[in-house]
Amino acid sequence: MKITFLGTGTSQGIPVIGSNHPVCLSKNPKDKRLRVSVLISWKDYNFVIDCGPDFRQQMLRHKVTKLDGILFTHEHADHTAGIDDIRPFFFRQGDIPVFAHEDVIHSLKRRFDYIFADENRYPGAPAVKVNLINNNVPFLIGDKQVIPVEAFHNRLRVYGYRIGDFAYLTDVKSISIEEISKIKGVKVLSVNALRIEPHHSHFNLEEALEFVDKVKPQIAYLSHISHYLGFHDEVEEKLPKNVHLAYDNLVVSV
């Protein structure tokens, strides 16, 4: 299974529009981050977790010509706003499967009603096949089982996912011991680490490292990064041996 980090930035991406922060002015390509998403590929399958505002650019960059489905973590715009750009996949393949808990689907139906319309559909609008998911109920994508992992983004419910020996969580601030037990000992873990200073709805770096220590993966990648975390290379040097900063276009085999 191949994991491609399509984007590793927080909601504004890096560089932030109009910012003169040193990280935003960095010429290191690893300091330039699109909104978070990963592409999971195996055999002839391609699934993405989240599709934010940079989804079109990410699909073009990685020459993705087939999309088997989208797993949504939660409803915020930086994780969902690219859904209209599934149109080329829809035109070739038909309805695109989406997997999400009911709050996410409710939000998407309100914001993108034309995609979810049953009647009087606008010609050219994409369509999806909705798969509602619930915590503690595994489901299949292609021929692989997915285990939902419930966490909270302040008070908002977010789902992480374990697929084989890969676990992906983002926008986490709190998570129960029971949910952590679902992913203990995975080979590869990806989790959010927004910045150095504490934040009301995201792990900061210290909290992310504490979480990694609880999960004990073979290797961990930190993502959903803001410019306030610092320069990629400088932060990378200070991390534990089995923890790395993810960066856009990083490819990991699991």
Buried (B, 14 or more C-beta within 10 A) or exposed (E): BEBBBBBBBBBBBBBBEEEEEEBBEBEEEBBBBBBBBBBBBBEEBBBBBBBBBBBBBBBEBBEBEEBBBBBBBBBBEBBBBBBBBBBBBBEEBEEBBBBBBEEBBEBBEEBBEEBBEEEEEEEEBBBBEBBEBEBEEEBEBBEBEBBBBBBBBEEBBBBBBBBBBBBBBBBBBEBEEEBBEBBEEBBBBBBBBBBBEEBEBBBBBEBBBEBBEEBEBEBBBBBBBBBBBBBBEEBBEEBEEEBBBBBBBBEBEB
